[in-house]
Amino acid sequence: MTTADLAPSARAQGATIVLVTLAAGQFLMTLDSSVMNVSIATVAKDVGTTVTGIQGAISARSRSDA
């Protein structure tokens, strides 16, 4: 069975599921980055490093998510 064999409503439903899944993933990545940027000074103090060091770690992690 190919996508051409499916009814238009089934294809639209599948496309909607994919779109919602991708949008939710993007939202969670943005939320995670925002939370880390808000707490960056506290995390740097707790870990015993500078804000610059933590920013580098956050940037590296954000790039690996993409």
N, C-alpha and C positions, 0 to 999 in steps of 0.2 A: 504494500500500500504506500503510495506516495502522497505528497501534500496536494497534488492535483486531484486525487481521488476523494479528499475530504470535503465536506460541505464548507461553504464560506464561513459559517458561524463557528465551526470547529477550528478553522485556521485563525480566525480572529481571536478566539478564546486562547489558543496557544500563544499567539503574539502578545496578548495582554498579560499572560502569566510571565513570559520572558521579560517584558518591559517592567512589570512590577518588581520582579526579582532583581533586575539590574538597578532600578531606582532605589530600592531598599539598601542594596550593597553600597551604592554611592553615598547615600545618606549616612550610613553607619561609619564609613571612612571619614566623611566630613566631620561628623560628631566626635569621633575619636581624636582627630587632629585639633579640633576646637578645645576639647577638654584638656589635652596635653598642653596647648598654648596658654590656657588660663592658669594651669598649675605649675608652670615651668619654674618659677622662682622657688616654690616650696620643694619641688623635687630636687632641684640643684642643691638646696641647703641640706636636705635629708641625705643625699648621696655624698655630699662633700665635694662637689665639683662646681664649676662655673656655669652660668646660664648659657654661655657660648658652647660649652661642651654638650649640654643637654639639647640645645638647638640642633647641633650636628647630628645627634642620635635620632631626634624626631624627624629631621629631613631625610635621613637614610631610611628610616622605617616607612615614611610616607612614599618614598620612591619605590620601595620594594612592594608596596601594596598595589601600586599602579601597574 
